[in-house]
Amino acid sequence: MSATPKFAHVVFQTAQPEAMRTWYCTVLDGHVVYSDESLSFITFDDEHHRVALLHSPVPLEAKKPTTAAMHHVAYTFDTLDGLLDRYVMLRNREITPTVCIAHGVTTSMYYRDPDNNMVEMQIDRFGDPADATRYMKGAEYAADSVGPSFDPEELLAARRAGATVEELSDRAWASRSNLPDPMPLLLGAEN
C-alpha cells in the first residue's frame, strides 16, 4: 500500500496580488506569512501556508466561464453556526456568495475571488464519510446531483429562529424557496 498524502496548499497565478492577498486574508480570516515581488504565502491555521499567490510580472487574461481551469477550492467548517458566522462576517465586509447550494451531502456557499476563481465554504451533512457516500449513491442525489439554491439570509434567519442543523441540512428546506437552477451561477455563465 502506498502512503496517503494530505492536502497542503493551493497556488493561484495572479496579476493583482494585493487584491488577492486582501481577499483571501479576509475570507479565510488568515494572515500573510511572507510576501515579496514574486509571491505571497497566506495561512489561517498551523500550516506555514495554505494559499500561495504567484505574482505575474506580465498582464494575464481574465478567467472566463469557458476557460478550462480548476473550478473551486473548498473549506469545511465544523458546524453550521461556524459557517453562518463566517457568512455574516464576510457579508458585513461586502463579500457575498455568488451562489448557495443545498447539495444534500454538504450545505455550501460559493464566493468569487478578484481573479474570478471560486471558493466554497461548506459544512458536511454527515459525520461519517460512509454515510455521505451512501447518500451520494441514493435516489435523491441521482435525481439531482447538484441540488437546489438557497438564500443565505433565509438560512441565517431559520437557524436564528431555532431550526435544527438536521432540518437545514436536508434539501427540502431549500427546495421550498423555488430559486432558479444554481448551475449557470456555479459555472460562471451569470454574474
Buried (B, 14 or more C-beta within 10 A) or exposed (E): EEEEEEEEBBEBEBBBBEEBBEBBBEBBEBEBBEBEEEBBBBBBEEEEBBBBBEBEEEEEEEBEEEEEEEEBBEBEBEEBEEBBEBBEEBBEEEBBBBBBBBBBBBBBBBBBBBBBBBBBBBBBBBEEEEEBEEBBEEEBBEEEEBBBBBBBEBBBEBBEEEBEBEEBBBBEBBBEEEBEEBEEBBEBEEE
